[in-house]
Amino acid sequence: MEPSLFRFRAHIELLRPPLAAMDLAMPAASALLASYAVSGALPPLLPFLMATIGAYLAITSSYVYNDCCDIDVDRIAMPDRPLPSARLSKRDAQAWSFLLFFLSAAVALYLNPESFAALIAATVMITIYSAWAKRGTPFSWVLVGLSFGLVPFGVWLAMEPAGALKTGYGLHPASLILAAMICITDWGFTNCDASRDVAGDRKKGIPTTPATYGIPAAAKMVAFFWLIGVILSLALGLFAGLGWLYLAAASVAGGWLLWQNLDFVRNPTAQRGDRLFYQSANYRAALFAAMIIDVLLRATLGAGTL
């Protein structure tokens, strides 16, 4: 393989391609929902695309930076990743993370300074998590949830300003429910992820919740957070004026995910945590895909037909 292609593939791998469906569907759905909930219409195409891609770049920037901070742990638990396998240098990855952040910041600042402020707040929190909190406290996941909860909130502001830094209609209740849903479910998502890395975390003395209190305790906490998240997903549909298509999908997908969480509680192993991690990502992708379809149909065909 050509060295340039080899390096290109390593850069793409840092973006976590298996999570791309979730990481693109969430901002896309947030942008559509913001416009529909406030005005009953779809957003202009260019701002929609910019907000979706900008949020994706912000999310993946945090992934890359986290990998830069976790090279020693990944050498134990995930040695095939680009950095521990030396397919890319730490300096190259840091430059890649900065470029992704710079592009996302430019998009946010162009669309709405409020969105840019949300991005800065989220970036500060996720940077503190990766650089210090993960190795300093079992409750570092609080910062991760708060940071990722600001992602759909920032996208919402890009489409529908709150009126603080740019003229808008004010905060819609659905925007806060959406942010809370992602924040709380990300607490479950992050602890599920940490359950996969218990061996490496314990060896390196990293006090994640699963490494400190054990996977069984973490599994119960993960299930609780996802239960709250599923309830919020239904509340979101009601407050945003979504129809039966979304509510049915949220109910079925939510019930399925809670069943998977129950299985994790019954079988609290790193392997089951790994499987639940990807199942949770697929659930989010499906949930936001249903939201996108519901909004598109209701906005184009009329709410009375659905």
N, C-alpha and C positions, 0 to 999 in steps of 0.2 A: 504493500500500500504506500502511495506517495506520502511523504512527511506532512505536506500541507493538508491533505485529506485526513490523515491520521489526527492532526491537531484540531481540524474543524470538527470531527466527530467527537473529540474529547470535550470541546467547548459546548457542543449541543447536549452531550450527556450530563453536563453540570446543570442544565436547565430542568432536569428530571422529566424526560419525555413521558413516562407512564402517568404523570400527574397533569399533563397538558390539557386533557379534556376538561378536568375540573378547573384548572387555572385560567382557562379561556371562557368556559361557560359561566363562571361566577361573575366576572365583570360585564360580560355581554348581557346576561340576564339583569344585572343591577341597572345597567344603562337603560335598557328597554323598560324595566319596571318603573324607574324614576319618572320617565317622560309620560308613561301611561297613567300612573297613579295620580300625577298632578294635572295633566291636561287631557288625558284620554286619547292621546295620539302617539305615534311613533316618533323617535328623535330624528333629526337630520342625519343622513348617512355618514358624512365625514366626521363630525364630532363623536358619533357612536363608535366608529372604527378606531378613532384616536384614543378614546377613553378605554376601550377594550384592550387594545394592544399596549397602551401605556401602563395599565394595571398589570397586565401579564409580565411586562418587563420589570416592574417593581417587585412582583412576587418572586420571579426567578433571580433577580439580583440578590435577594435575601438568601435564596438557596445557595448560590455560589459563595457568598460571604461566609455562610455557616460552614460550608465545606472547607474553606480556608482555615477556620478556627478548629476544625475537628479532624485534622489529618492524622493525629496520633491515635485517636479512637477508631477511626475508619480503617487504619492499618490492621486492627484486630477483627472488627466486626464486618467490614466491607472493603477488603483490600483491593478489589478490582475497580473501585472508583478512580476517576482520572488523576486525582492528587496523590493518594497513597500508592498508586501504581506507577507514579512518576511519568504519566503520559503528558501532564502539564505541570509547570512549576507553580508554586504558590503565588509568585509575582504575576504570572500570566493570568491566573484566576482572579486575583485582586483587581487587575486592570479590567477584566471582563465584567466583574461585578460593578465596578465604578461606571463603565460605559452604559450598562443596562440601567443603572440608577439615573445617570445624567439624562438619558433619552426619556425615561419616564417622568422625570422632574420637569423637563422642557414641555412635555405634553400637558402635564397637570397645570403648570403655570400659564400656559396659553389658554386652556379651557376655562379655568376659574382659579383665582388665588386661594379660595377656600379649599379646593381640592389639593392644591400644592401644600397648604398648611397641614392637611390630613396626612399627606405623604411624608412630610418631614417628621411629624410626630410618630408615625408608624415606623419609619426608618430608624429613628433614635431608639425606640423601644426594642426593635428586633436586633439592632447592633449591640445594645447592652446585654441582651439575652445571649447572643452568640459569643461575644468577647469576654463576658464575665459571669452573668447570672447562672448560666447552665452549669458552671463549675463551682458556684458559690452557694446555691440554695436548692433544695428539693422542689421549690415552688416557682422555678423559673418559667414554667409553662404559662403563668399568669401574663407575663409580658408578651408571649407569642400570641395568645388569644386576643389581647387588646390590640396588638399590632395588626393582625389579620382581620379583625373586626372593622378596622378603619379602612380596609381596602374597598369593600363594596360601598361603604359610607362615602369615601372620597370619590368613587365613580358616580354615585348619586349626585353629589355636589357638582360634579363636572357637567351633568345634564340639567340639574335643577338647583341653582344656587339657593343658599339659605337666607341670603340678604345681609350677611355680615360684611363681606368684602366685595360682594358683587350683587347687584339688584336681583332679588328673587322672591319667591312666595313664602319663604320660611320653611322650617323643618317639617316634613311630613312624618306622621307617626310610623309609617311603614319603614322609613329609612332607619329609624332607631331600632325597630324590631329586627330588621335585616342585619344591622351591625351586631346586635346582641346575639342573634342566632349563629353568626359566623364566629364570634368571639368565644361563646360557650362551647360550641362543637369543636372548635380548634383546641380547646383545653383537653377534650377527649382525644382528638386526633394526635396531638403532640405526645400525650402520655402513652398512647398506643404505639407511636413511633419509637419512643424511648424503651418500650418493652422489648423491642427487637434488638436493642443494643446493650442489654443488661450486662452481658459478659465483659464487653469492652469498657463500659462505664465503670463497673466495679474494679476492674483491673487498673484503670487510670484514676480511680478515686473521684469520679464525677457523680455528685449526689442527686441524680434524677430521682423522681418519686418511685419508679419501679425498682431502681437500684438500691434505694434507701429503705423502702417499706415493703418491697417484694411485689412481684407481678400480680398475685391474687388481690392485694389491696388496690393496686392500680387498676385492675380490670373492673372492679366494682365502681371506682370513681369514673372511669371512662364510660361505663354504661349509664351512670347517673347523668353525666353531661350530655350524652346523646339523647337521653329521654327528654331532657329540657329542650334540646335542639329540635327534636321532632315536634314537640308541642308548639314551639315558636314558629316552625315552618308552616303550621296550619294557621296560626294567628296572623302570620304575614299575608297569607292568601286572603284572609277576611278583611284585614285593614287596607290592603292594596286594591281590593275590588276584583280579585282574580276569580275565575270561574271553576266549574266542576272538574274540568280536565286537570288543572293544576292540583286542586284539592284531592282528587282521586289518586293522582300520581304520588303526591306527598304522603297520603295515608298508606298506600300500598308499599312504597319504597321505605317509608319510615318504619312500618311494621316489620319489614324484612330485615332492616338494619338492626333494630332492637333485638330481633331473634338472634342475629349474629353476635351481638354484644352479650346476650345471655349465654351463648355457647362459649365465648371468651371467659366469662365469669366461671363457668363450669370447667373449662380447660385452660387455666391461666399459664400458658407457656409462651416462650419467645416466638415459636413458630406460628402459634395461633394469633398472636399479636401482629405478626407480620402480615398474615392473611387478612385480618380485620383492617389493618392500615389501608390496604388497597381496596378492600370492599367499601370502606368509608369514602375513599376518593371517588369510587364509581357511583356511590349513592349521591354524593354531591353533584357529580356531573349529570346524573339522570334527573335529579331534582331541578337543577337550573335549566336543563334542556326542556323539561316540562313547562317551566315558567316562561321560557322563550316562546315556545309553541303557543301557549295559552294567550300571551300578550299579543303575539302576531295575529292570531285568529280573531281575538276580540277587537283589536284595533282596526283590522281590515274588514271584517264581516259584520261587526256590531255586537255589543255586549248582549243584546237580547237574543242572539242566536245560539249562545253557548251557556 
